[in-house]
Amino acid sequence: MRQLECVGLKCPITGLLSTTLQDRELLLVGQGYFLNIVSNNKIIDKVQLFTASKIHLIKSLHDSDYLIVGGKSVSLIALTSDDCGKAGIKIKLPETIFPDWIWDFCTDHHNFYFLTAHNKVLKTDLSLNVVDIFDCEEKCILYSGLLLPSSCDTRDVTVLSGSVFSKVIIWRLTEDGVKSDLPVLHSLQGHDGVIFSVQFNADKRIICSTSDDRSARLWRVNFTHKPGDWAHADIQLVHSLYGHSARVFRSAFLFDSVVTVGEDSAVSIWNINTGKLERSYSDGHSGAQVWSVTISTPSNTLSSITTGGGDGSIRTWSLQEPKPVQLPLPLESSPDDNPKIVKMIRDKTYILTNFGSLLVFNDDNKLIFTHTYKVLKNYGVMDCNSEIMVLGSLNGTVIILSLSTLETLFEGQLIDGKIFSISLIEKNKIVVNGINGLLVEFEFNTEQKLMTELSRGLLPESKQRWFAAARTWQDYTIFGDRMGSVHVYKNQLRLVQTFKKLHGRNGVTDIQTLSNSFLTCGRDGTVRRFIKSSASNDDHIEELSCVQTGVDWVARSLDPSGQQIIMFHGSKMIIKNIMDNRILADLECGGGHRSWDVSVEDKMKGSIIYIKDKQVFKTNFLLQRNMNEFCGSHSQTTKTITAFRVGSKSFIATGSDDTLIKIFHVSDKGEIMKKASIKGHLSNIKCLESISISENEAFLISGGGRAQIKVWLLRLLETDHGDEIVVTAEHGEHTLHGCDKAVKQPWRQVQNRVRPDPETRLMSLAFDKTSVTKHTDKFRIYVGCSDSVLRVYDAADRKVELTHEIEFQDFCILCTKRFTCNDKEYLTVTTTAGYVHILSCSKHFQSNTPPVVEVCKIKLHQSGVNCIDIISVDDTKNEMLMVTGGDDCSLVVSSIKVVDDGDVVVAKLWREDKAHAAQITAVLFSGKSVLSFSVDQRVCVWKEDNNCDEKGCESEKKLFKLDSVKCSNIADIHSACFINDKNLLICIGIGIEIFAL
C-alpha cells in the first residue's frame, strides 16, 4: 500500500486573508495543513505546507511574499502568476519548526520576530534561523498576541500579549542590548477571561481585544510624546462590547467599525466610535464556531466580510444595506385608490390598483404604462408567466395581456359570478376557480386570440373553496387550496386523490414540479414532496418526504429542488437554504399578508416588491454567498459514518452531535458534495448503517441519544437540468421511553414511577444486509446500548418495534458487528470492560425464540474496545480474522474459528501495546494490511509480516509491522470507512477527510 494521499477535506477554516495579485482579487485559505488560493469562488491552487500543524495565521510581508504559521511551524511562500494569469503558490522556505507555539510575527526587512506562547520573542534571520531570544518580566502563557514594528527610524518592536490572566500586556524590544526581563509598559485589565485575539488599528489608534468572557473591548491609544512611542502613551478603555453568547475568538477592523466572530457562530459589526452593535448575523455558520475573519476591499465593489467556520465552510457577507425605494404611484387624485396586487416579471413591475388601474414600471422604477379596466374596479386576481398576464374579475370576466407589447389580447366573460382564483398552469392553459368550487380549464390561442373551454370540475367542499396554487405535472393537475389540502386531478379535471388539510388550516402557498416529482409549501412551515407510487399501476400519488423548516409560514420555493425557500416571520421576509439551515437574506417588508413578489437572479442578488401603508416599495438585495468549494459539513463533532451506493454513484452518510444526518456524494477523485440534510433526532447521533435496495433507493438506519432509532428511505431523483437530488423520508422510528407526548400521564402517576436510565444511548447497530431488499417484509436490527443491554428491533411496515432486551453482561456496549462463518450468522459485541463477546444469531422472528445466544467471550484489552473489523481468511468458510482497537492504545489481531460442533474459538495472534499515543477509535482491514485511527490524529498502516522464523514465533502466528504513518487533518477522529470501488478511505471527527489508497 502506497502512502495515503489526502484528496478531499472538510475541516475548520482556521486561516483567511483577502489579498490581490496583479489587481486580481484572491483569497488565501488555511484549512488543516493545506494552503489554498481561491479566485471567483474556485480553488485555483493548493499546497501542503506542514506535516502535522494546522495553519492559523496568514500574513503579507511585501510584494507577493507571505509568511504562514501553524502551531510551531512556519513557512514562507510567494504568489506567482503564469502567462495565462493563473495564480499559484511557490514555497520559498519550507516548514521550519520552532520550540514553541507562534502567535504572531513581524519583520524589519533584516530579521523576523516571532511571538511565542510563553511571552517570548524569537529573533531570526531571513532564513528563519534563531539569532536572539527576548522575554518579558511578566512570565505567563499567551493565547494570542500582536507584534508591531516601529514606525520610527529605530528597529524597536512593540509586543501586545494576550495572556491567560485576562490582561493585555504591552512591552517592547529595544536596541539597547537588553534581552531578559524587559519591563511592562502597560497592562490593560478589564476582561474576565483569557484573551483570544489582539488587533490594532493604527489610523484610529484603537486596540481591540476579544476574550473568553464573551466580550470584545476597545482601547484608545493616545501617544503623548510622538506617534508610535508606546512608552509614552495613555491607553483608556472606551467601549466594552457585549453581544456574543459565547467566547469571542477573532476581530478585524473595517473603516469606522470592528467585526467580531466567535464560538456562538455570530458575525457582529460594531461602531468603534459609539460602541453600538450596527449589524449581527446571529447564525453565521449554522451553529458552528467561527475561527477566522478577513475584510475584502475591492476597488470596484463595496467591502465585504469573509469568515471561516468550524464546519469547514467559507461565507461572504455583503456590507450593502438593502434600502427600500418607494415607487411613485400616480394615485394622488384618487385617495381611495390603493395598490392591491404586485408582480415582477423580468425587469418590469406590474401593479393592479383598487380602481382597476394596471401600472407598469421599468427597472429604473419609472412609470412606462398605465391603463384602467373598469371591470376590475374593487376586485381582481392576477397570474403571469414570461409571456402573458391573466386577470380575473368579480363578474367572471378574464383579461389577457401580452407582456412584451402590453396589448390586450382577450377580454371576455368566461364564467358566471366571481373568479376566486386564476392560474396559468401551462404556457397557454388557464384554470379559473368560480363559486361553489367550480374549476374551468381553458386554452388560449395567442395568434387567433381565441379562448377554448377544455373541461370543468369541482374542488372538494371546504370552508374556503378556492385554490391558492396550481400546477400541471405529468398528466395531472395539482391544486393546493386555502384550507391546506392538496388535490390531484387527471384528464377532464377528474379528481383522483386528495391529501386533506395536509398543510394546516392556513393553506397551501406554492407548488413546484420536476419531471418525476412535485413539492408543495404551506403555512404550516413544511415543504412536502410527492411522487407517483411505484407499488401500484393506478393513479395513486404518495407523499415521499416532509421537511420541517422551523417557521410557520413557508411562502414559496425558489427552485423545484426545494432547497431555497421564502419564509415570513413577523414583519420580515427570509430567504433560507434549508439543507444548510442557512439564512441567505433577511428583509423588513411588513409581513406576507399583503401582496408581494420576489425575483432572484443567478442565486446572487434579488429584488422584493411589496405593499406597505398603501404604498409600493421595491428593495434590491444581495444573497449571502457560500463558496461551493468550501460548503462545510457538520457544526459539531461527526461521530459516525456509513458508505453506500445508489445506482452508479457513491454516497456517505454522517451523523453528528448536532443531531443531523448529512448525505454527501463522493466523486471518483474524492470530491465531496452535500446532497441532503436530515433532521429528526432528539439528541446526538452515535451510529449509522446503510444498504442499497434498488437502482435509486437505499435504507439508512440511525441511532443515538434518548435511545432513539430511526429507519430512513433515501431516494435519488433527477432534476430537469440533469442534476440529482437526494430525497429522504422517515420509514420507521422507536424511542425507548417514548416521546414526551406519548408518555404524558397524570402527575400523581408520574411522581410514583421511576424511569430507568432515561438517557440511554444507542452506541452501535448491526443488521444482516444480505436479507434486505426493496420488497423485504421484515428485517432485524441489533443495537448495543450504553446501559449494557443488547436490544433487538424488527423493522416492518414503516414501523420499528423493540422485540427483545438481552442482558448478558454488565458493561456499556461500544461496538456491534455481524459476520457469517461456516454458513452461520454471528454477532460480535465489544464493551468498556475490554471483552469481546460472540453471539450466535437466530434467523427466526418468533418472539419466544431468543434472537442470540452467547457462544464465546474473551478479554482482549485492558479497557474499552472502541472499534472492530472482521474479514474471512483466504476465502475459508470456518475462519475469520478480527482486529480490535481500544482505550488502552493497543491494537490486537485475533482469529475466529468455528469448529464442527458449532463452538467458536478465538485466539489472539498479535498485539501492539503502543500502537498509538491515545485511544484507538477506528480499525479497518485493507487486503493483508490493517489501518488504525486514533485521537492522536495519526493514521497508521500495518503490513503483514511473515518473517516468523527470524522472530522466533510459531508458524501459524501472524505478525504485523508498522509500514507508514499519516497525520490526519481531522482532530478527535471517531470513525472511518472505505469506498471500495473508488479505493477511497474516509475518516471523520471534527470534519471529514478522504484519502486515496
N, C-alpha and C positions, 0 to 999 in steps of 0.2 A: 504493500500500500504506500503510495507516494504521500508527500507532505500535504496536509489539509490546507485548502485554499478557500478563504472567505469570498463568496460570490454574492451574498445578499445579507443585508444588515438593517435592523430596526432597533436602535437603542438610543438613549438620551443624547440630545444635541447639546454638547457642553461648551462649544466654542463657535462664535459667529463674528464676522467682520465684513461690513459693506465697504467696498473699495472700487477703484477704477483702474483700467489698463487701456491706454490709448483712447481715452474718452468713452470707454465701454464699461457699463455698469456690471460689476461682478460681486458675488457673494462667496466668501471663504467660509466653509463649514467644517467644524471639527466634530466628528462622530466616532467615538471609540478611539482607536489609534490611526484612523484614516483622516486625511485632509482632502476635501472636495472643493472644486471650483464649480459654481453654479452660475449660469447665464440664461436669462429668459426662462427660468424655472426648470432648466435641464442641467444635469451633471455633464460637464464637458471634459473634466479630468479628475482623477482620483489616485492618491498615492498613500501607501502605508509608511508613516514616519517613525513610529515607535514599535518596540517589540511587545510591550505589555501596557504601557501607560496610556491613559485617556487624555486627549487634548482638552485643556481647559482655558487656554489663553492664546489668542492670535493677535499680534501687534505689528504694525507697519514700522519699518526703520527709515528707509529713504529709497527714492526711486521705486523699484519694484521688489525690494527685499523685505522679507517678513520673518520674524522670529516666532517659532511655535513652541509652546510649553505644555507639557502634560505630566503632572506629578513631579518626579525628579528629572524628567527627560526634557532636553532642549534640542531643537533642530533649526537650521537656517535654510530658508528656501527663497527662490526667486520666481516671479511670474514671467512667463515668456509668451511670445506670440509668433506663430508661424506665418508663412507667406499668405495664407488664406485668412489671417486674422484670428485663428483659433487660439485661445489661451491655454497654457499648460503650466505644469509645476516642474521646476528644476531644483533638485536638492543640492545646495551649496555646501552645507555642513551636515553630515549625518548625525544620528542620535548621539548625544552626549548625556551621560547620567551623572548628576551631581549627588552629593551625600545627603541632601535634604530636599524637602518639597519646596518648589519655587512658586512664589505668589505673583511676582511682578519683576519687570526689568526695565532698564533704560540704557542709553548709550551716549557717550560724548564724542563719538566718532573715532576715538582711540581705544576705548575699552567698553566692555559690557559690565553692568552692575545688576546683580540678581538678589532680590529679597527672599529670604528663606523663612520657613515656618518657625524657626527659633529666634526670630527677630535679629537675624544677622544679614549682612550684605556681602556677597561674594563678588570680588572684582576680577574679571577675566580679560585676557587679550581677545582679539577679534577672531581667534581660533577656538575660543571657549576654554582656554587653559587658565585655571585659577592662579592669580598672582597675589592677591591680598584678601584678607577677611576682616570685616568691621563688625563690631557689636555694640549694642546699646547698654546703658547702665541698668535699664529695666529688663530683666530676664523674664520672658514669657513666651507662650505659644501663640502663634498668629493663625487666624482663619482667613485673613485677607491682608492686602497692603497695596501701596502705590508708591512708586519711585518717580520723583520729579527732578529732572536735570536742571541745573542753574540757568536762569535767564540772563545772568550777568556774564562777565568775561571769565569768571572763575569756573573751576571744574567741580564745584560742590554739588552734592546730590542730597535732596531732602527726602526723608522717609516718612510716609504716613502708614503706620502699622495698626491693623485692626486686630485687637487682641481678644483672647478668650475671657478677659476680665472686664468686658463691657466698655473698654476705653479705646479711643483712637490716640495713639502715641506718636508724636511728631519729633523726630530727631534728624540730625544732619551729619553727612560725611564731609569733612573739610580737607584742605590741602596742607594742614599744619603738621601732618605726620602722626597724629593720634588715631589709634585704631580700636582701642578697647575702652569699654565703659563710657562711650560717648554720651553726653548729657541729653536729657529730655528737654526739648524746647517748650512743648505744650502737651497737655494731657486733656483730651476732650472727653468729659464724662457726662452721662445722661441716659445712655442706653441701659437696659436691664438684662441684656443677653450678649452672647458673643457677636462680634462684628463680622458680617459675611462679605461686605464689599465696601471699598472706599473709592470715591471718584472726586475729581477736582476740575471745576470749570474756571480756567484762567481768566477768561474775559469777564465773567460775572464775579469772580473771586468767591466762589461758593464751593464748599465741601459737602458732599452727600455721603452719608454713611447708612448702611442698612444692617439690620440686626435680627437676632433670634427672638427679640421681644415684639415682633410683628410690626415694627415701625421703621420709618426712614427719618433721618434728621438732617436739616440743612444748617450749615455753619458759615457765617460770613467772615471773610478774612480781610482785615484792614492793615495793610503794610504801612507802618508808621515812619519807617526810615526810607526805604526805596523798594520798588516792586521786586518781588522775589526774595526779599530778605526775611526769611521766616523767623530769624532770631529776634527781629523787631517787628512783631506783628501782634495785633489784637484780634482774637478769634472769639466770636459770640454765637451762641445757639439762637437762630432766628425762627425756625419752624420745626415742630415735631409732627410728622405726617403719619397719622393713624387711619387706616382704611383696609389694610390687608387682614385676613382672618388667620394667617399662619406666618411662618418665617419668611422674611424678605431677603432674597438671595442677591439680586443684581440691580444696578441702576445705570441710567445713561442720560446725559444732558441733551436737550433739544431746544435751542433758542432760549425762550423765557420759561421753559418747562423742564421737568425731570420725569423720566419714565422709570417706574419700579415694577419688578416682577418677583415672583416667589413661589412658595410651596402651595399656595391656595389656587394656583392656576390663573390668577388675575393679572391683567396688564393695566396698570394705573398711571395716569398722566396728571402731574401736579404743577400748579403755577408756583414758580420759585419766589415770586415777589409777595404773593398773598398766602402761600401755603395751602391753598384750597384745591380740592380734587376737581379737575376740569372734566375728565372723562375716565371711565373704567370699563374694561371688558372683563366681566366677572368670571367667565369660564373660558379663558383664552385657549386652553389646550385640553378641553373636555375632561377636566378634573386632574390632569397630570401636572406635576411640578414644572415650572418654567425656569430653565437653567441658564439661559443666555439671551442677550438682547443687543441689537445694534441698530443704528439710525442710518437710513439711506437718504441722501440729499441730492438727487439727480438734478441736472441743470434745467431739464425741460418739463419736469412734473413736480408736484408737491412732495414734500418729505414723507417718508413712511417709516414705520417701526417694523422690524423683523425679529421674531422671537423663536427660540428653540426649546422644545419641551421634553419632558421626561418620557413621553410616549414615542419619541423619535420623529415628531412632526415639526415642520417649519411653517410658520404662518406670518403673513404680512398684513399689517393694519394701516389702512389709509388714514391720513390726518385731515382729509377733506371732510368738512362738516356739512352734511346734507341740509340744504336750505330750501324750504317750500317757496314756490313762486305762485302768486295769485293770478289766475287768468282773467283778463279784462272782459267781463261779460257785458254785452250791450243791453242790460235789463233795467237801466236807471228809470226809464219812462214807465215801467210796469213793476211797481214794488211788490205785487203779489206773484210775479213770475219768478220761479226759483228753479235751479238745476235739479233734475230728478235722476237721470241716468248718464254715466260717463263711460266711454270706451276709448282704448288706444289701439290703433291698427297701424303698423309700421311707424312712420314718423308723424302721424296725424292724430289729433284728439277730437273725439266726437262727443257732443253734449246735447242731450234732449231735455228741454225745459218743461215746466208745468203747463205752459200755454201752447205746447206743441211745436216749439221752435227747435230746429236742428242747427247747431253751431259747430263749425269745423275750424280748428286751429292747426297751424303748421308747427314744425319743430321749434320755431323761434317764438311760439306762443302768440302768434298774430292771427287774428280772425280772417279767414280766407273765404268762408261761405256761410250763408245763413238762409234758411227757408222755413216757413211756418206751415205746418199741416194742421188744419182746423180739427180734423178727425182725432188727432192725438191730444187735444186740449184736456187737461186734468188727469189724463191716464195714458200710459203707453208702456210697452215692453219691447225689448231690443235684443238682437243677437247678430253677430258678424262672423264672417270668415275673411280670408285675404282678398276676396273679390267683391262680395256683395254684403249689404246690410238689410236685415228684415226688421220691420216694425209692426207691432200688433196694437190694436185699439180696443176701446170699450164696446164698440158695436160689431166686432168681428171683422173689421177691415184690416187688410195686410198691405203694407207698402214695402217695395223692394227698390233699393238704390244701388247704383254702381259706384264702388269706392274710388275707381280711377277717374271717372268723369263727374261724379256726384249727380248724375242724371237719374230721374225717377223712372225705373224700368217697368214697374207694375203698381197699380193701386186698385184694389177691389175688395168687396166683402166676400169672405170665404166661408164663414160660419155665422150662425145667429147668436148674438149675445157676446159677452165679454171674453176676450182672449186672456186667459190667466198666465200662460207661458207660451213662448215660441222659441224654436231652436233650429239651427241649420245643422242637421245631423250628418249630411254629406255635402258635397260641393254645391249641388242644386236641389237637394231634398230638404223639405221643411216639414216640421211637425208642429201643429197648433193644438193647444190644450184649451178646450172651452168649458162651458158649465157642465156640472154633474160628471166631471172626469172625462169628457169627450176628447178623444185623440183623433186627429185627422192628418194624414200624411199626403203631401203634395210634391209634385216635381215641377220645377220651373225651367222653361227653355229660354235661355238668355238671348238667343238670336231672334226667335219669334216672339219673345216677350209673352209667352203663353203659360198659364198655370193649369196643371192637370192633377185632379184628385186621384190618389192611388189606393188608399184604404182608410178604414175607420176602425176604431177600437175604443175601449173604456179602461180608465185606470180603476183599480180596486177601490171600493168605498173606504173613505177615511175622513177625518175632520177637515183637513185641508187637501182637497182632491186635485192637486195640480203638481206637475213635476218641477224640480229645481235644477236638474241637469239631465241631459240626454245625449246618447252617442250610439252609432251603429258599430257592431263588432261581429265579424264573420257574417253570418246570415241572420243575426239577431239585432234587435233594437233594445237598448238598455235605458231604463228610466230610473232616476232617483227622486223620490217625492219629498214634500215638505214635512212629512211625518217620519222620515228616516228609513223608509222601506226602499228596497231595490227590486224593480220589476223587470222581468225578462220576457220580451215579446219576439215572435217569429213572423213568418210571412203573413201579410194582410193584418198586421197588428194583432196577432193572436197571442194572448197571454199564456205562457207555458210554465212560468215559475215566479214565485215571489219570496223574497227574504224580508219578512215583516219586521219593521222597526229596528232594523239592523244597526242604524246609526243614531238611535235615540230619537226623542220626540222633537228635536230642533232641526232635523232634516239632513238630507244629503246635499253636499255643496259642489262636488265635482266628480266627473267620470273621465278616465283616461284609458286608452286602448293600445295594446300591442296585437300583433297578428295571432298570438297564442294565448292571450290573457287580457283581462281588463281590471282596473282598480277603481275603487270609489273612496271618496273622502267625506267626512261628515262633522257635524258639530258635537259629536261625542268624543272627539280627539283621536280617532282611529283612521288608519289607512288600510283598506282591505283589498286583497287580490283574489280574483276568481278565474277558474278555468273550466273547460268542458270536461266532464267526468270521463275518464278512460275505462271505468268499470261498467259502463252501460252504453248501449248503442242508440239510446234515445236522446232527447234534447236536455238532459239533466246538466245543470251547472252546479259546481261545488265551490265553496269558499276554500281557497288554498292557504291564505295567511291573513293575520291581523296584527298590525303594528300599533302599539300604544305610543303616542307622541309625547304625552306628558302635559298637554294643554287641552282645553275643552273645545276649541274651535279651530279645526283644520279647514281652511277655505279653498285651497287649490293645490294640485300637484303641478310643479313646473315641467315635469317630464314624465313620460309613461312608466319609467322605472320606479317612480315613487320615492326617489332618494332625496329630492329637494322639494320642500313644501312651503306654502304660505300659510301662516297662522295668525290669529288675532288673540292678543292677551291685553285686556283692558282697552286702553286707547292706542295701543301700539300694534303695528304690523311687523311680524317677524318672519324672515326667510331662514329656514333651518335645513341643514343636511342631517337627516335622521339616522343615516348609517354611522356617521361620525359623531352624532349628538353635538353638532357644531352650528352656532348661530352665524349666518352669513350677512345678515342685515337686520337692523333694529330701528324702526322709524316711527315717529309720532304721526298719527293720521286721524285721530279722533275715534277710532274703532271701525269695525266692519259692518255695522248695521245700516250704514248709508251706502250708496253706490260707490264703487271703486274699481280700479283696474291696475294691473301691473304688467310691465313689459321688461324682459331680461334679455340682454344681448351677450352672446359668447360666454355666458357664465362669469362675466367680469363686471358688468355695470347694468344698471336698470333704471326704470322710472316708475313712479306710482302717481296715479291721479285719483283724487278723492274729493268728496263734498264735505264741507265743514262750515257751520254757521252760514248756510245758504250761499256759500261761495265755493268755487272750484280751485283747488290747489294742485300743483304738479311739483314733485320732488325728484331730482336726479340723484342717484346714489351709486356707490361702488360696493361690490360684494367683497367680503373678507376672503383673501386668497389663501389657498393651501397648496404647497408645492407637491405635485404628483410624485416626484422622486423621493419625497420625504412625507408620505401620507400618515405615518405613525402606526402604532399598534394599540396596546392597552395602556391605560393611565396608571395602573398599578402592576405589581409583580405578576407575571404569567406563570401559572402553576402546572398546567397540563397541556398536552398536545396529542393529536392523532392525525394520521395521514390517510387519505383515501382518494379514489379516482371516481369521476363521473364522466362516462364516455371516454374520450381520449385525453381528458385534462386531469391534471393532478392538483389536489387541494390539501390544505391543512386546516384544522380547526383548533383553536386555542382557547383555554379558559383561564380566568384571572381572578384576582382578589377584587376587581371592580365589578364583579357579578355578571360580566358579559362574556358571551362566546363570540369569537370573530372568525370568519371564514376568509381564507386567503387563497388565491390561485397562485401556483408556483410554476414559473416557466422553465423551459429546458436549461436556461442559463442561470437559474436560481433567483430571478427577479420575483418580488412579492407584490401582489396587487390585491387590495382589500375588496371583497365581494359582498359581504353581509356582516351585520352585527345583530346578535340575538340577545334580547333582553327578556328575562322571565324568572331567573333565580332570585331567591330571597337573600342569599348570602354568597360567600365566595365559592368558586368552582374548583374542586380538587381533582376530578378525574373525568376523562373523556374516552369514549371508544366509538368507532365508526365502521360501517360496512356498506359497500355499494350494492344496490339491489336491482338496478336496471341501467340502461344507457344514459338516463338523465336524472336518476334518483339515488339517494343514499339515506341510510338511517344514521342518526347521531344520538348517542346516549351520554348524558351528563349527570354528574352527581357532585355534592359538596356540602356546605354548611346547612344547618337546620334539617339534616337528614333528608334532603330533598333530591329526588331523582326524576329526570325528565327524558322522554324519548322524542326526538325531532325528526321530521321528514324534510330533507333538503331536495329541492328540485331545480335543475338548471334550465332556464328559459332563454331563448334567443330573442333579442330585440329586432325591430325592423331595420336597424342600421348595421346588423351583423354582430353587435356586441352581445355579451351574455350576462345575465344577472342570476344570482342565487336567491331563490325564494324559500323561506323557512316556515314551517308550521309545526306547532306542538302536536305530538301524536300520542301523548300519554304522560301522566305525572303522578307522583306519590310523595307525600311528606309524612314522615314517621308519626308525628303528633298532630297532623292536620294543620291547616292554616288557622289564623285567629278566629275567622268567621265560622269555620267548621267545628271548632271546639268550644264555641261560646256557650256557657252554661250559667244557670243562676249562681249568684255569688256564694250562697250557702254550700252548694255542692263543690264549687271550686276551692274554697278555703279548707275543705276536709280532704282534698285529693292531692296526693304528691305525684308529680310527673317525673319519671326517671330521666335524668340527663337530657334536658330539652335541647341542649346544644350539641347533640351527637352529629358528627361529621362523617360523610361517606368519603373514605380515603382512596379507594381503588375499586375498579369494577372489571369484570370479565364476562364474556359470553361466547358461545360456540358460533363463530362466524359462518362456518360451513352449512349451518342449518337455517340461515336466514336468507330469504328471498323476498321479492315483492309480494308474493302471494302466501307467505308464511302466516299460518293462523296464530301461532304462539311460539315465543322463544323465551329462554330462561336467562336471567341476569344474576350473577353472583357479585355481591358487594361487600367489601371489607370495611368495617366501621371503627370509629375511634373508641367506642365503648366495648371493644373486644369481641363483638358479635359479628358473625358472618350471616348476612341477610340474603335471602333468595327471593327474587321477584319474577313474576311471569308477566310478559307484555303481550297483550292481545286485544283486538277490537278497540284500538285507540285508548286503552286503559293499561295502567301498571298496577299490579296487585302484589302486596307482600304475602308470600306463602309460607316461608319458614324463617325462623330465627335460631341460629345454631351457636351455642356457647360451648366451645370445645377447648378454650384456653382463656387466660386472664389478662392479656395484654392488647394494647391498641394494634389493630391490623394496619400495616403500611402498604402492602402490595398484594395483588392477586393476579395470577396468570394461568390460563388454561393451556394444556398441551395434550397431544394424542401419542400414546406409546403402546405398542403391541395391540392395536385396534381398540384400545380402551381410553376413555376420557378421564383426565385428571385435572385437578385444580391445585395450584401452588399458592400458599399463603405465607407471608412473612410478617413478623411482629417486632415491636420495640424491644423485646427481650433477646433478640438475636437468633430466634428459632425460625426454621423453615418447616412448614407443615405441608404434607402432600395428601390430598383427599381424592378418593375415587368418586366420580360423578355418575349419577343415575340418569338415564335417558327417559325415565318415566315421569309424567306430570301429576301423578296422583298425590293428593295432599297427605295421605297416610304413609307414603313411601319416603324415607329420608333421601334428600337430594344428593347428599355427600356423606362419605364415611372416611374417617382418617385412617390412612394406611402407613404413614411414616412421619417421623418427627426427628429433627436433628438441629443441634445448635452450631451455627457456622460463624457467628460474630459475637463480640462481647456485648454489643448493644444493638440498637435498631438496624434492621435490614431495610434500607431505603429503596432498593431497586433490584430487579432481577430480569434475566433474559434466558431463554431456553431454545436450543436447536437440536435437531437429530444428529447422530454420529454416523457419517458415511452412509446415509440412507438406510440404516438398520432400523428395524421396527421395535426393538426392545431396549434400546439405549439412547439416552439423551444427554446432552451436555448443558450444564447450568452455571451461570456466572452471577454472583451477588456482590453488592457493594453496601457498606454500612457506615454508621456514625463513627465507628472505630477507625475510619480511614483505610480499612483493609479491603482487598479485592480477593475473592475466593472463587475458584473454578471447581465444580464437582460433577460427578457422573450420576445419572439416574438410570437404574436398571430395573426392568420388570421381569421377575422370574416366572417360571411356569405356573406356580400356584396363585399368581396374581399379586404376590407381595412386591413391595417396592424397596429397593436398596439404594441408599445414597452414600457415595464415597467421596471424600474430599481429595482432590487431585493436586491442587496448587493453591498457595496463599501468599499474598504480598501484603505484609503488615503496614507498610508505609507507602502505599500506592499514591496517596495524595496528602497534602498538608492539612486538609479539612475533610469533613464528611463527604462521602461519595453519594451523589444524588441520581445518577443515571449510568447504566451499563448496557452495552449492545454487542452482539456478535456481528462480525463482518467477515464472512468467509472463515478463515482459520485465525483471524485476529480478534482481539477484544478491544473495545473502546470504552473508556471510563471518563466520567464527567464529575466535577466537584465544585463546591462552593469556592475553592481557591482559584476558580476561573481557568483551570487547566483542562485541556482535552488530551488524554494520554492514549496512545495506540500501543497495544501489547501484542507482539507477534509470537506465534507458537514456536517453541524451541525444542527440537527433538534430539539435542545432544545430551541424552540422558546418561550414557555410559561415562562421559567425561565428568559428569556431576555426581556420579555415584547414586543415581536414583533407580528405582525399579523400572523396567522397560515399558510397562503399561502406563506409567505416570506421565502426565502431560505438564510441561513447563512452559511458561510464557516469560518473555523478556521485553523490557521497555524499548520500543522502536523509535518513537518520536513523541514530542510534546508540542502542543499548540496552545498559546494563550488566547482565550476567547475574549471578545468584547463584551460578553454578557456577564454581568455581576449576578451573584446568587442563583446559579444555574439550578433549575428544578427538575428538568426532564429533557429527553432527546428522542428523536425517531429518525427513521430512514424514509426517503422516497426512492425505492429500489430501482424503478425503471429509469430514473434520471441520475442515479449514482450521487444523490444529494443527501447530506446529513444535516439535521436541524436541531439546534439546542435552544432552550428558552429559559428565561428568568426575568431579569429586568431588561426585557427586549427579546428579539428573535435574531438568530444568526444562522446562516446557511453556508455549509462547507461543501465544496466539490471533492469527491473521493478520487 
